Amino acid sequence: MQTLLNKYCRLLSWLMAASLALMVLLVFTNVVLRYALNSGITVSEELSRWLFVWLTFLGAIVALNERTHLGTDMLVSRLNATGKKVCLGLGHLLMLFICWLLFKGSLDQVKINWDSTSAAMEVSMAIFYGCGLVFAVSGAAILFNDFWRLLSGNISDAELIGIRESDDMPHGDPHP
């Protein structure tokens, strides 16, 4: 399962790079057109904003998989292995609950905005709110996988603390 999640996150990384490149191209071209020809690309600003929101949510999925979100381990690092496992399990259960809340809220927004169209691109606003659904489902899959590994005892002592310092990050596979 972890191999599949890593490949999925690699695909998301490529999508994020393409989104960022497209955003730069759109904004740069729009700036040049505005100053040089006193015109512009109508959808540039809106599409760039949408890409940025999607980029943020996709990046959060990759960061969750690689365990690179910000956090503090001041208390957890002082606990014994059992205490660390309990804290990690509770943390994962709380994050799964948050994924559920995000899924439910995003689904409601998608339903509400299904027939609403954006101002410039004139496409369904449901696409904009769909990034919350993608994050909630992807994040839940990553968290369920890690929670299963915790329950089955297939998690190393180094992984019992949910965060890592940037110096501790391995180069390559995010899960040693």
C-alpha positions in Angstrom: 0.0 0.0 0.0 2.8 2.4 0.9 4.4 1.9 -2.6 1.1 2.8 -4.2 0.8 5.9 -2.0 4.4 6.9 -2.9 3.7 6.6 -6.6 0.4 8.6 -6.2 2.3 11.3 -4.4 5.0 11.3 -7.1 2.2 11.9 -9.7 0.8 14.7 -7.5 4.3 16.3 -7.4 4.4 16.3 -11.2 0.9 17.8 -11.3 2.0 20.5 -8.8 5.1 21.3 -10.9 3.0 21.6 -14.0 0.4 23.8 -12.2 3.2 26.1 -10.9 4.7 26.4 -14.4 1.3 27.2 -15.9 0.7 29.8 -13.2 4.0 31.5 -13.9 3.4 31.4 -17.6 -0.1 32.9 -17.2 0.8 35.6 -14.8 4.0 36.6 -16.7 2.2 36.6 -20.1 -0.6 38.6 -18.6 1.8 41.2 -17.1 3.6 41.6 -20.4 0.4 41.9 -22.4 -1.0 44.5 -20.0 2.1 46.7 -20.2 3.0 46.2 -23.8 -0.4 45.9 -25.6 -2.8 47.3 -22.9 -4.7 44.0 -23.0 -4.6 40.7 -21.2 -5.8 37.2 -20.9 -9.2 37.2 -19.3 -9.0 33.9 -17.5 -5.4 34.3 -16.3 -6.1 35.7 -12.9 -8.9 33.3 -12.1 -7.2 30.2 -13.4 -4.0 31.1 -11.5 -6.0 31.4 -8.3 -7.7 28.1 -8.9 -4.3 26.4 -9.6 -2.8 27.9 -6.5 -5.6 26.5 -4.3 -5.3 23.1 -5.9 -1.5 23.3 -5.6 -1.9 23.9 -1.9 -4.2 21.0 -1.3 -2.1 18.6 -3.4 1.0 19.7 -1.6 -0.7 19.0 1.7 -1.3 15.4 0.6 2.3 15.0 -0.4 3.5 16.5 2.9 1.2 14.2 4.9 2.6 11.2 3.1 6.2 12.4 3.7 5.4 13.5 7.3 6.8 17.0 6.7 4.0 19.0 8.2 4.9 21.3 11.0 4.6 20.0 14.5 6.2 19.8 17.9 7.4 16.7 19.8 8.3 18.3 23.1 6.0 16.0 25.1 5.8 12.9 22.9 9.5 12.5 22.6 9.8 12.1 26.4 7.3 9.3 26.5 8.1 5.6 26.4 7.2 3.5 23.3 3.7 2.7 24.5 3.0 6.3 25.2 4.2 7.3 21.8 2.0 4.7 20.2 -1.0 5.9 22.1 -0.4 9.5 21.1 0.3 8.6 17.5 -2.9 6.5 17.4 -5.0 9.3 19.0 -3.5 11.8 16.6 -4.4 9.7 13.6 -7.9 9.2 14.8 -8.3 13.0 15.3 -6.9 13.6 11.8 -9.2 11.0 10.3 -12.1 12.9 12.0 -10.9 16.1 10.5 -10.7 14.4 7.0 -14.3 13.4 7.5 -15.3 17.0 8.4 -13.4 18.3 5.4 -15.0 15.7 3.1 -18.5 16.5 4.3 -18.0 20.2 4.1 -16.4 20.1 0.6 -19.1 17.7 -0.6 -21.7 20.1 0.5 -19.9 23.0 -1.2 -19.6 20.9 -4.4 -23.3 20.2 -4.4 -24.3 23.8 -3.6 -22.0 25.2 -6.4 -22.5 22.5 -9.0 -24.6 24.8 -11.2 -22.8 28.0 -10.3 -20.1 29.1 -12.8 -17.0 31.1 -12.3 -16.9 34.7 -13.6 -14.1 34.5 -16.1 -13.8 30.8 -17.1 -17.5 30.1 -16.9 -16.9 26.5 -15.6 -18.6 24.9 -12.6 -17.4 26.2 -9.2 -17.7 22.6 -8.0 -14.2 22.0 -9.6 -12.8 24.7 -7.3 -14.3 23.1 -4.2 -13.4 19.6 -5.3 -9.8 20.0 -4.1 -11.2 19.5 -0.5 -12.7 16.2 -1.6 -9.4 15.1 -3.2 -7.5 16.0 0.0 -9.9 14.4 2.4 -10.0 11.1 0.5 -6.2 11.0 -0.1 -5.4 12.1 3.4 -7.7 9.5 4.9 -6.0 6.8 2.8 -2.6 7.9 4.0 -3.8 8.1 7.6 -5.6 4.7 7.5 -2.4 3.1 6.1 -0.3 4.6 8.8 -2.9 3.7 11.5 -3.0 0.1 10.2 0.8 -0.1 10.3 0.7 1.2 13.9 -2.0 -1.4 14.9 -0.2 -4.3 13.2 3.1 -3.4 14.7 4.8 -2.6 11.4 5.9 0.8 12.4 9.4 1.6 13.5 10.3 3.4 16.7 11.6 6.3 14.7 8.2 6.7 13.1 6.3 6.9 16.4 6.9 10.6 16.5 4.7 12.1 13.8 7.2 14.8 12.8 10.8 14.9 11.8 13.4 17.7 11.8 14.5 18.7 8.3 18.0 17.4 9.1 16.4 14.0 9.9 14.7 13.7 6.5 16.1 10.9 4.3 16.9 11.7 0.7 14.6 9.5 -1.4 12.0 7.3 0.2 10.0 9.2 2.8 9.2 6.1 4.8 12.4 4.3 5.9 
